[in-house]
Amino acid sequence: MKNENELPINQKLNLTVKEAAEYSNIGVNRLTYLLSLPNCPFLLSVGNKKLVKRKVFEEYINSDELHYI
């Protein structure tokens, strides 16, 4: 059941790994791997929790650079 006050994924600033996987259609395991890479531009660490900076992540996957995922 969804909370009425919950923002849609495309309006959130930061996403959980599961939300980012659903949003981008990239698997959770692959996304976790990308977040573990050094200098990952869209990683936001909060304690042990890993969040995805949505706007930076969108720019990363929409960029013209070739990414081997």
NUTI-637574 format. One line per 5 residues: their letters; for each residue x, y, z of C-alpha. Coordinates in steps of 0.5 Angstrom, whole numbers, plus 500, padded with zeros to 3 digits. Example, Ala and Ser with C-alpha at 12.3 -4.5 7.8 and 13.67 -1.06 7.14 Angstrom:
2
as> 525:491:516 ~ 527:498:514
! end
This chain:
69
mknen> 500:500:500 ~ 503:507:498 ~ 503:513:503 ~ 499:519:500 ~ 504:523:502
elpin> 510:519:498 ~ 513:523:492 ~ 513:520:486 ~ 520:517:484 ~ 522:522:479
qklnl> 521:528:484 ~ 525:525:489 ~ 532:528:490 ~ 535:521:492 ~ 533:514:491
tvkea> 534:508:495 ~ 538:502:490 ~ 531:499:489 ~ 528:505:487 ~ 534:507:482
aeysn> 533:500:479 ~ 526:500:478 ~ 527:507:475 ~ 533:506:471 ~ 531:498:469
igvnr> 538:496:471 ~ 538:491:476 ~ 540:491:483 ~ 546:487:483 ~ 549:491:477
ltyll> 547:498:481 ~ 550:496:487 ~ 557:494:483 ~ 556:501:480 ~ 556:504:487
slpnc> 562:501:489 ~ 566:503:484 ~ 571:509:486 ~ 569:516:485 ~ 562:514:483
pflls> 559:521:482 ~ 552:519:484 ~ 553:515:490 ~ 551:519:497 ~ 553:515:503
vgnkk> 549:516:509 ~ 552:511:514 ~ 552:504:512 ~ 546:506:507 ~ 547:507:500
lvkrk> 543:512:496 ~ 543:514:489 ~ 543:522:487 ~ 537:522:482 ~ 539:528:478
vfeey> 547:526:477 ~ 545:519:476 ~ 540:521:470 ~ 546:525:467 ~ 550:519:468
insde> 546:514:464 ~ 543:519:459 ~ 550:522:457 ~ 554:521:450 ~ 560:517:454
lhyi> 560:510:453 ~ 559:506:459 ~ 560:499:460 ~ 555:497:465
! end
